[in-house]
Amino acid sequence: MISRLIRNGRRHLSGVLVAGACVGSPVSAGDNSVLQRDESNCQEWTVHIEVRLHPWQPRVRQDEHIQSTRYLTFREGAIVFPLLNGSASHDTEAAKAKSKLNIDNRVASDEPRLISGRQAGTQIGVWEMHDVNTRDLNLQLDIPMKCYETKIDERRAFEIPWPVDTEWNDEIASALKPQLYVESDDPAVRALVEKWTNGKPKKVKPYFLAKYLAAKTLEHVQPSGNKYATDSRGPKVGTFTSIFFSGFEMEGAAVAAKTGRGRPYDTANLLAAVYRAAGIPARLVIGYDTELSKKNERPEFRPWVEFYLFDEARDEGEWIPVDIIKQREFSSRAPQIERPWEFFGTNRELDTICPVAYHWHPPTTVQSAGAPALWGWIAVPGNPRADQELRIWAQHTVKRGGQR
């Protein structure tokens, strides 16, 4: 049943955590690449993630008439979490990741089934469960990765024309389709693109268009409100410990397009939607910010957008990172398009940010137990009512004897 509900692939993930040094050439940046990873500014991280589920309990007096959940009980089920292969600024050593799905402090699974080919290159791990009756269920992940600063050759990027004879493969084509909170097919999003480009987005070359749309999106959205979810049933369930949060708070690209306002992360949602509506393949990248988390002593996430720039002459495409949320910290107006932007392609902070997902919620049939929080689950019969929490932190990967 679960295998039919969460489809595709049966490759398994196993192995031990071993890390190599940041030496040698960047994996995805050759001599002819427009975007280069800075191999001299690379950091190795191990990201520790824990998804914990508890039986649901009412927290305030007015909920006392609602029956609480004493146990999480179901016949079979699965938890999913993204396990990316890499992005423009990082590589994940997925085969060296470690995982444990614990039920009542016993390991139920440590070899997830991998499902690849999801939207915009997403890969997810699936941990299956059977005959569950527990008060405590948690998934633990240790994901090693190498993160790089990036630098763009804008002169060459501006010269690349739209492809004429190229047909997108499935992964790139999927980066033109709508997703949760990135409603690129919404009339309000399409109306913005129509207005900003006079209905002719391809009249200019793709890199110029991407930069122009980033500037217009930056000026259009006024962010407000919280980044992280709270729970109306209890006092500040979304309040952090040093490593805990309960989910993300968002309105989505469609609301931001219509109103010009949104939650702090909706600027990135709208930019991804605008790119897709204009014919530029794009994906969200949601990263764990190691520096800001350390400074604030709580988990801090940082989403940005990568758009796909394809050079038909070289028959080669590249993902280009764009962080207009960070750009907005300096000004609500974008710099001149002809000049380099610090967070458009070139980004000297990406070696300290660990990408963990391309979606706020996995692109499958799963549900969360509250606000979207990167993970999802499915249970038969029916998902029991539960409370969720996500713990995340990162540390520099420990080298073992003999490693460089």
N, C-alpha and C positions, 0 to 999 in steps of 0.2 A: 504493500500500500504506500508506504513512505517513499520507496524508490520510484513509484509512478508519479507521486505528487511533486517530488523534487527531482527533475529529470536531468539526463545527460551525464556521460562519463563514469568510469569506474577505476580511475587511477588512484593509487593510495599514496599517502604521505607518511613517511617514517624517517627515522634517522636520529642522530644526536646533534646537539648544537656545537658547531665548530665554525670559527670565523677566520677569515684571511685578512691580510693587511690591505690597506688602500694603496696599492701600487699597480703600476701598469696602465695601459690605455683604458679610458672609459669604455664600457661595454657597447653603448649605443651611439657613440659619437665618433665617427671616423674623420679623416682629414678633410673630406668634402662636405661635412655636415654644417648646416647653418647654425645650429645650436651645439655648443660644446660644453661638456662637463669639465669642471676644473679639478683635475686629478690631484693637484697639490692642496686642494681644500675639500677634503673628503673625510667623513667621520663614520665610524662603524657603531651601530647601535643594536641593542637587543630590546625590543619592545615587549613588555609584559602586559598581558590583557587577561582580565577575568570577568566573565559574565556570570552573575549569581542570581538565582531565582529562589524566592521564598513563597510559601502560601500567602495569599492576600489577606490582610487584616485591616478592618476599619480603624481609623485613627482619631476620629472626633465624634462627639456625642450624637450628632444628627445622623450618623451612619450606623448607629447601634441596631437599627431594625434590619440592616442588610446582613445576611449570613456570611460569615468569614469562611475562608478556605482553610481547612485543617491540614490537608495533604495535597501534593501535586500527584494526581493519580491518572494514569492512562495506559492503554495496552501497548502502543508503540508510538514512537515519535523521533524527532531529529532536531538538533540545533545547527544553524548555519552561521558562518562568519567569513568575511572576505579574507582571502590569502592572495594578495596581488603578486604578480611576477615582477613588476617594476613599473616605473613611470619615467618621465623625462629627466627626473633628478635623483632617482634611486634604483637600486637593484635589491630584490629580496631573495635570500637564499632559502626558498620555500622547502627544498628537500632537506634542509637542516633545521627546520622548525621543530619544536616539541609541543605536544598538546596532551591534555588529559581532560576527559569528561568525567566528573566525579558525581556519584549519587550516594548520599549518606556516607561521604568520606571514602567510598570505594571507587576505584577506577573502572568505569563501564566501557570506555573506549579511548584508545590513544592513537588510532590510525584512521583519520577521516578519509572519506571518499572525496575526491576533487572533481568539481564541475567547472570546466572552462568554457569559453565561448559565450559568456554572458555579455550584457550590453557594455560597449566601449572597452572591451578587454577584461572585464571583471572575471576573476576566478574565485570560487567559494569552496570552503571545506564543509563537509556534512558529517556530523557525528550522530550516529543512530542509537536509539534506546528502545528497550523492550520491557514490558511488565513493570512499570514505574509506580511506586507509592512511597513518596518521600517528603520530608520537610526541607531538604536542602539539595539543590542541584546547581552545579557550577561547572563552567568550561574555563580551562586555563590554557593560555597560549604564550609561548616565547618565540618571537619572530625576529631573526637576525636580518639586518639590512645594512647597505652602504648608501649614504646620502651625500650628494655632491652639490656644490655651488654651480650655477650655470651662467653662460655668457652667450649672447646672440651676436651674429654678424648681420647687422641691420642692412647694410648696403646690399648684400646679396639677397637677404630676405625680401626686401622691397621689390627686387627685380623678378621674383618668381611669379609667373602668370597662372591663371586658372587652368587646370588640366582640361584637355579637350577630348582625348581618345581613351581616357582611363575610366574604368568602372570600379567603384569601390568594392573591396571585399566585405564580408559579412561584419567583421569587427568595426571597420570604419563606417560602414553604412548604418550600423546600429547607433553610432554617435551622432546621428542626425535625427533620431527619433525622441519623442517625449519620454519622460520618466517622472517618478514621484518628486514633486517640488521643482521640477524643471519642465514646465508645461510649454514646450516650444510650439505646440499646435494651437495654443490658446489665441483667440482673436485679438486680445489686447497686446500680446507679445508680437504677433504678426503685424499689428497696426503700427507699433513702434518702429519696427524694421522698415515698413513701408514709408512711414513719415521721415525717418532719418536718412533713407537712401533714395527718396523719390521713386520708390518702386524698382530701382535698378541697382541692386547690391553688387552685381558683378561688373559694373561699369569701371570699377577700380580694381587693382590687383588684390589678392586675398590678404596679404600681410597688412597693407594699408587699411583695408576694410576692417580687419580684426582690431587694429589699433584705434580706428575711428569709432567703432561700436563700443569698445571699452571706455573711451572718453565719454560718449553719450550716456552709457549706462551709469558711469560714475556720477555724472551730474544729475541723472534722473532720480536716483534712489536716495532717500533720506532715512538712514537706519535708525531704529529706536527699539526699546524694549530689551528683553533678556535673550541671551544666547542659549541658555540651558533651561530645561523644563523643571517646573515644580509640580506638586501634586495637590489638588484641592482638598484631598481627603485628610491631609495631615500637615503639620507645620513644617514647611520648608524641606520637603522630601528631596528636592533638588539641591539642597545645600551640600557643599563639598566637604569631604574630609580631604586629606592631602592627595588621595588617589581615586576618589569616588564621585560619580555623577549618575543621574538617572535618565538622561535623554536630552535631545536637542529641541529647541523651540524655533519654529519657522512658520511663515505664511506661504511661501512659495513664490515662484517667478510670476505667476499670473496676477497675484495680488499686488506685487511690487510694480508690475507693468501698469496696472489700472490706477493705482493710488499714488505712485511715486514714493511709497513708504514700505518698510518691511523690517523684519528682524535683522540683527547684525549680519547674519550669514546669507540673507536673501539677495544681497548684491551679487554674490557669486552665482547663486541660482539663476538670477535673471540674465547675467552675462552668458552663461552656458546656453540658456534658452534662446537668447537673441542670436548667438552664433549659429545655432542649429537652424533657426528660422531663416537665416540669411544664406544658408547653404554651406556653412563652415562646420565640418565635424568637430565636436567638442565634448569634453567630459569634465566632471568635477573631480578634484582630488582633495580628500579630507585627510589632513595630517595632524599628528600630535606634535605640538610645539614644545620642544624640550627646554628651551631657554625661558620662555614665558611661564611655563609650568613651574620651573624652579623658582623664578622670581616671585610668583604669586602664591606658591605653595598649594597649588590645586591643579587639576587637569585643565589644560588650555588647548583647544583645537584651532586649526587654521585652514580654512578651505580656499582653494584657488581653482582656476580653470586652465586646462590644457586644450589648445586647438591644434588640429592636424594640418600641417603645411606640406603639400605634396609638390615635389619638383619633377614634372614629367620628363624633362630632359635627362635627369639622372635616374628616373624610374625609382625614386626613393622619397619617402615621407618621414616627417618628424613631428613629435608632439612639442608644442611651444608653451611654457608655463606663463600664466598671467595672473598676478595677484593684485586686483584693484582694491580689495579691502585694505591691504597694507598701504597701497598708494593713497587711499583716502585719509590715512592718518596725517598726511602732510598737507592735503588740500582737497576740497570738494570739486575742484576743477583740475582736469588732467593737464599735464604739460603739452607743449606743442607736439603734434604728431611726428614732425620731421626730426625731432630730437630724441635721443635715447631716453628710455624710462628705466628707472632702477628696478622696477618689479615687472617689467614686460620683457620676457625672454631672459634678460640678465637679472639674476637674483643671487645676492651674496649671503642669503640667510637659509637657503634650502638644505645646506649640510646639517642644520640643526633641527630640521622638521622631518618627522618620520611618517610617510604616507601609509595609511591603513585601509582606505576604501575609496571607491569611485561613486558610492551611493550612500545617502543617509540611511536607507533601509535596503536590504538585499533585494535584487531584482528577480525574485522567485515568488512562489505562492505562500511564503511564510508570513507570520505575524510577529509583532513585538508584544511585550507585556506593559505597554505604556507608550511614551513618546518614542519616536524613532531613535535608535541608539546603535546603529551599524549592524547589529545582529538580528536574528529572527528564529522562530521555531514553529513547528507544527506537531500536533499530537492527535492521536486517534484513540477513542472518540473525543473530539473537541478539545481545544486548548483550555486547560483549567485556569481559573483566575489566579493571577500571580503578581507579585511585586518584583521589579527588576532593578538591578544596579550594575554599573559597569565600572570596573577598576582598571586603571591604565597608568603605567609609568615606563620610563626608559632609562637605560644606563649604557655607558660605553661597553661594548662587547669585550669580555675578558679574554685575553690571549693565553693560550696554554704553552707549556714548555716546548721550545723548538720552533714556534711560529715567529714570523717576522713582525 
